[in-house]
Amino acid sequence: MCQAGKGMGLQSIELLTVDDFPTLKKYDLRCAMVSGVPGGITSGLNRLENHDKIVEFFEQSIPKVAEAGYPNIICFSGNRKGLNDEKGHRELRHRFETDRRPRRETQGDRLHGAS
């Protein structure tokens, strides 16, 4: 895919994972939207039971994504699976209101740890 994309003039291939970075580098390509968060689209932050594994993924992946110079990692809320709006919003808010670990923020096109 990278070889063909480079041949077509692409500069970036999206929704790849950290494991794909060496191949991107080989073909002088970027990934403006990194993927790979546990649960993908269907099972995300709208469920408390997913929070710890998603946070762990970000703690491990953000330094690698920043080192590669890529600007974004995508994370999804997850499918409803019968979850109503109120409970889904409450579960999402819980993650961001109770997590007191240092935040990671973007600056320019580099991810960095907030001080």
C-alpha positions, 0 to 999 in steps of 0.5 A: 500500500505504501509503495503504491501510494507513494507512486500515486503522489500521496504524502500521508496514509491514514488510520495506520498503527504504530507498528506501521511506522517503519514502512511509512518511513521507508517510503517517506510517508506520514500518517496524519491520523494514527489508529490502533486504540483498543476497542476501535470504533465499536468499544470505546470510552463510553464504557468504564470497563474500557478506560484503563486499557485505552489510557494505557494505549495512549501512555505507550503510543503518544511518545512513539507518535510524537517521535515520528512527528505525526499530529493525531491519534483517533479515539472513538466513543464506541457503539451504544449497544443499548446505552442511553445518551445520559449514561454514555455522556456520564461515562465519558465525563468520568474519564476526563474528570477523574483522571489526574495523570499528566495530560498530553496535548498537541502543539504545532504538529508535535504531540508533547506532554503538558507540564 
